[in-house]
């Protein structure tokens, strides 16, 4: 049974309408966090910066463009503990090239998950002890992927409903044969799982996630297309021996499942040099590069260039027949 939380999603789409109110990087902040006291110091800093220095070329409640064939959809999921706004660069790029992008916050595994009734579903911290036991970690992450995949399918239901609903902003504006999933980290892995489980999703992109599908044998990956874009993992192996003992099994788990997927589906894999796990998020634009490198969040690569190139790669992948 699919989870239906009636969560509020962030939606970007192509429009020629400039009559509406300009959108800040984070509009309607009250929808992001019901109780700001729960925010970590890092998120407090990020959102303080976003509200003051980051602007967006988007407009709120603009009228979508019309397309004879309907507009393709990308369902975008952030990483574990992340939030949909940290994929804004990708969303704006995709929208400017004719895609509707729905930024999903997954209840309990993303911060700032607000429901339509105003209630807040809080992020559930991960017990770090499971990193000491690869089997438990695989089971935990596998179950998480299943839940998020169900959420993605539930959003797909809603997308199709909106396309056939008179009065909807997207009434007859969606190409329901071009529904794609993408995401960063856990969100990217969940996008792969959702694509295998839901025949309406034809392609998926995983940005440096660890792929696990505990329901693999019952999923239909045949004919599906997948793109995995990884950070420079070899370069950023932990130096500390304890962390390395935790890190190596995670990479091994990902390789095991990706090898299984490659046998059954059309899988493309690539590694982007001089990148870290967070290079594929807006953190690479928001954090001072020198500070980001010192904290281990960023590498020597230019954040804007990496985001620009990976967005082109993803769009080319989605546009291919």
C-alpha positions in Angstrom: 0.0 0.0 0.0 1.4 3.4 -1.0 2.0 6.0 1.6 -0.2 9.1 1.2 0.8 11.9 3.5 -0.6 14.8 1.4 2.7 16.4 1.6 3.5 19.8 0.0 5.9 19.6 -2.9 7.9 22.3 -4.6 7.0 22.6 -8.4 9.0 24.3 -11.1 7.7 24.5 -14.7 8.3 26.4 -17.9 6.4 29.6 -18.4 6.4 32.8 -20.4 4.3 34.6 -17.8 6.2 37.3 -15.9 3.2 39.0 -14.3 3.4 37.1 -11.1 5.5 37.7 -7.9 9.1 36.9 -8.2 10.2 33.8 -6.3 13.0 34.0 -3.8 15.2 30.9 -3.5 13.0 29.7 -0.7 9.5 31.1 -1.0 6.9 30.5 1.6 9.4 29.7 4.3 6.6 28.6 6.7 6.1 25.5 4.5 9.6 24.5 5.0 9.8 24.3 8.8 6.9 24.4 11.2 9.2 24.6 14.2 12.5 26.3 13.4 13.9 25.2 16.8 14.3 21.8 15.3 16.7 23.0 12.6 20.4 22.1 13.0 23.0 24.8 13.0 24.0 23.8 9.4 20.5 24.2 8.1 20.0 27.4 10.1 23.1 28.9 8.3 22.0 27.6 4.9 18.6 29.1 5.1 19.8 32.3 6.5 22.1 32.6 3.5 19.4 31.6 1.1 16.8 34.1 2.3 19.3 37.0 2.1 21.6 36.4 -0.8 20.0 33.9 -3.2 17.5 34.9 -5.8 15.6 33.0 -8.3 14.5 33.9 -11.9 11.2 32.0 -11.3 7.8 33.5 -10.6 5.2 32.3 -8.2 1.9 30.9 -9.7 2.8 31.7 -13.3 0.8 30.1 -16.1 2.6 27.1 -17.6 3.4 27.1 -21.3 1.3 25.0 -23.7 3.0 22.1 -25.6 1.3 20.1 -28.3 2.7 16.9 -26.9 2.5 17.8 -23.3 5.4 18.6 -20.9 7.6 15.8 -19.5 7.8 15.4 -15.8 10.9 14.9 -13.5 10.1 13.8 -10.0 13.2 14.9 -8.0 14.1 13.6 -4.5 16.8 15.1 -2.2 19.3 13.1 -0.2 18.8 11.6 3.3 18.4 14.5 5.7 18.3 17.0 2.8 15.5 19.1 1.4 14.1 19.8 -2.1 15.3 23.4 -2.2 18.9 22.1 -2.4 18.1 20.9 -6.0 16.9 24.3 -7.1 19.7 24.8 -9.7 18.8 21.5 -11.4 15.1 22.3 -11.2 15.5 25.7 -12.8 17.6 24.3 -15.6 15.2 21.5 -16.3 12.2 23.9 -16.2 13.9 26.3 -18.6 14.3 23.5 -21.1 10.6 22.4 -21.0 10.3 20.0 -18.0 8.0 20.2 -15.1 10.0 19.4 -12.0 8.4 18.3 -8.7 10.7 18.5 -5.7 9.7 15.9 -3.2 10.5 15.9 0.6 10.1 12.4 1.9 8.5 12.2 5.3 10.8 11.2 8.2 13.9 11.0 5.9 14.0 14.6 4.7 13.9 17.7 6.9 11.1 20.2 6.5 8.3 17.8 5.4 5.1 19.9 5.7 1.7 18.3 5.1 -1.3 20.1 3.5 -3.0 20.3 6.9 -0.1 22.3 8.3 1.4 19.4 10.4 5.1 18.7 10.3 6.7 15.3 9.9 10.0 15.5 11.7 13.2 14.0 10.4 14.1 10.8 12.2 17.8 10.6 13.0 19.8 7.6 11.8 21.4 5.4 14.5 25.0 5.6 13.4 25.7 2.3 15.0 24.3 0.5 12.0 27.3 1.6 10.0 29.3 -0.9 12.0 27.1 -3.8 10.7 26.8 -3.8 6.9 23.9 -6.3 6.9 21.8 -4.1 9.1 22.8 -1.0 7.1 21.7 -2.7 3.9 18.4 -3.8 5.4 17.7 -0.3 6.8 18.6 1.5 3.6 16.7 -1.1 1.5 13.5 -0.5 3.5 14.0 3.3 3.2 14.3 3.0 -0.6 11.1 1.0 -0.7 9.2 3.7 1.3 10.5 6.5 -0.8 9.8 4.6 -4.0 6.2 4.3 -2.9 6.1 8.0 -2.2 7.3 8.7 -5.7 4.6 6.5 -7.2 2.0 8.2 -5.1 3.2 11.6 -6.5 3.0 10.0 -10.0 -0.7 9.2 -9.2 -1.3 12.8 -8.4 0.5 14.1 -11.5 -1.8 11.9 -13.7 -4.8 13.1 -11.8 -3.9 16.8 -12.3 -3.4 16.2 -16.0 -7.0 15.0 -16.4 -8.6 17.4 -13.9 -10.4 20.4 -15.4 -9.4 23.5 -13.6 -6.0 22.1 -12.7 -2.9 24.3 -13.6 -1.6 21.3 -15.5 -4.8 20.2 -17.2 -3.9 18.5 -20.5 -0.3 20.0 -20.2 1.5 16.8 -19.1 3.0 14.1 -21.3 2.2 11.1 -19.2 4.4 8.9 -21.3 7.4 10.9 -20.2 7.5 10.6 -16.5 11.1 10.4 -15.1 12.6 10.2 -11.6 15.9 11.6 -10.4 17.5 12.4 -7.1 20.6 12.9 -5.0 22.1 10.2 -2.7 19.2 8.2 -1.1 16.8 10.1 -3.3 18.6 9.0 -6.4 18.6 5.4 -5.2 14.9 5.6 -4.5 14.4 6.9 -8.0 16.0 3.8 -9.4 13.7 1.6 -7.2 10.6 3.5 -8.1 11.4 3.2 -11.8 11.7 -0.6 -11.4 8.4 -0.9 -9.6 6.3 1.6 -11.5 5.8 1.0 -15.2 4.8 4.7 -15.7 8.3 5.8 -14.9 10.6 5.0 -17.9 14.0 6.5 -16.9 15.8 7.4 -13.7 19.0 9.2 -12.6 20.9 8.5 -9.4 23.3 11.2 -8.3 25.9 9.5 -6.1 23.5 7.3 -4.3 24.0 3.7 -2.9 21.5 1.6 -4.8 19.7 -1.1 -2.9 16.5 -2.9 -4.0 15.2 -5.5 -1.5 12.3 -6.2 -3.9 14.5 -6.6 -6.9 13.2 -10.0 -7.9 9.7 -8.8 -8.1 10.5 -5.5 -9.9 10.4 -5.2 -13.7 13.6 -3.4 -14.8 13.4 -4.8 -18.3 13.4 -2.0 -20.9 14.1 0.7 -18.3 16.9 3.1 -18.7 19.1 4.3 -15.9 21.9 6.8 -15.5 24.2 6.7 -12.4 26.5 9.8 -11.9 29.0 9.3 -9.1 31.3 11.5 -7.2 35.1 10.9 -7.2 34.7 8.2 -4.6 38.2 6.8 -4.8 39.7 10.2 -4.3 37.6 10.8 -1.2 38.0 7.6 0.6 38.2 8.3 4.4 41.7 8.5 5.7 40.7 7.4 9.2 40.8 3.6 9.5 37.6 3.3 11.5 35.6 5.4 8.9 37.3 3.4 6.1 36.0 0.1 7.6 32.5 1.6 7.5 32.9 3.1 4.0 34.2 0.1 2.1 31.2 -2.1 2.8 28.9 0.7 1.6 30.7 0.9 -1.7 30.7 -2.9 -2.0 26.9 -3.0 -1.4 26.4 -0.4 -4.1 28.5 -2.4 -6.6 26.7 -5.6 -5.8 23.3 -4.1 -6.6 24.4 -2.1 -9.6 25.9 -5.2 -11.1 22.6 -7.0 -10.7 20.8 -4.0 -12.3 23.2 -3.9 -15.3 22.2 -7.4 -16.2 18.5 -6.6 -16.4 18.4 -3.0 -17.5 20.0 -0.4 -19.7 22.5 1.2 -17.2 24.9 4.0 -17.9 27.5 4.8 -15.3 30.0 7.7 -15.0 32.2 9.3 -12.4 32.9 13.0 -12.3 36.4 13.8 -11.3 37.2 16.3 -8.5 33.7 16.1 -7.0 32.4 15.1 -3.6 29.0 13.7 -2.6 27.7 17.3 -2.1 29.0 18.6 -5.4 25.7 17.6 -7.0 23.6 19.8 -4.7 23.3 23.6 -4.3 25.6 23.5 -1.4 28.4 23.8 -4.0 27.0 27.2 -4.9 26.1 28.4 -1.4 29.2 27.6 0.6 32.5 29.5 0.1 34.7 27.1 -1.9 37.7 27.4 0.4 35.5 26.8 3.5 33.7 23.9 1.7 37.0 22.2 0.9 38.3 22.6 4.4 35.1 21.0 5.8 35.4 18.2 3.3 32.1 19.1 1.6 33.6 20.2 -1.7 36.6 19.4 -4.0 38.7 21.6 -6.3 36.0 21.6 -9.1 33.9 24.7 -9.8 30.4 24.2 -8.3 28.6 26.0 -11.1 30.4 24.2 -13.8 29.7 20.8 -12.3 26.0 21.5 -11.8 25.8 22.9 -15.4 27.5 19.9 -16.9 25.5 17.3 -15.0 22.2 19.0 -15.7 23.0 18.9 -19.4 24.0 15.2 -19.1 20.7 14.5 -17.4 18.6 16.4 -19.8 20.3 14.7 -22.8 19.6 11.4 -21.1 15.9 12.2 -20.6 15.4 13.6 -24.1 17.0 10.5 -25.8 14.5 8.2 -27.5 
